[in-house]
């Protein structure tokens, strides 16, 4: 075992956990979960059976990652943020065959207490603000806030807001990294690193 599990955590037999991952207090990882290398699962995290988590993912305290949620590398899940997997839950109707897939792409940040309604894709390096409610797909590099969330700008890979309109044409260079971003219509791309 080349990962750390706190003595109060439960890791069910069959779970796959990568090297140098840290599983902290009162975490429960189900048997079908796949977790990459260098991750951190904070206190009171739950990871379901049909969950994949990439490398270097930080999951802060009190986050439940339910079946059909897939998280790519370098994602940050803020404290007490929420994933769902059923769109129209009812206690008295079983809908386990209706789980919707949620994909969080590489480098995205999900702020504290935000909610991700199932069935969406969160784009690469996007940033969802604290308390926001995401109910539709999020473009790569988008800065999303509010309930329901609306895009208010663009965010660099470094995590700083770019001085570009939400749609149009333009370029912007990140002063921290020198990366250049190109806006075409309503899509932003990183054109060099």
GIURLIN-V342410 format. One line per field, one symbol per residue. phi: phi as a letter, one per 40 degrees, with the letter a starting at -180 (. if undefined). A space follows every 10 residues. Layout:
BEGIN
phi = ???
END
This chain:
BEGIN
phi = .bbbbccccb bcdhcbbcdg cbbcdfcbbc cccbbccgcb bcdgcbbccc bbbccfcbbc dgbbbcdgbb bccgcbbcdg cbbbbbcbcb ccbcbccbdb cbbbcdgcbb cdgcbbccgb bccdfcbccd gcbcbadbcd gcbbagbccb cbibbcdchb cccbccahbi babcccbgcb bbcbgbbbbc cab
END
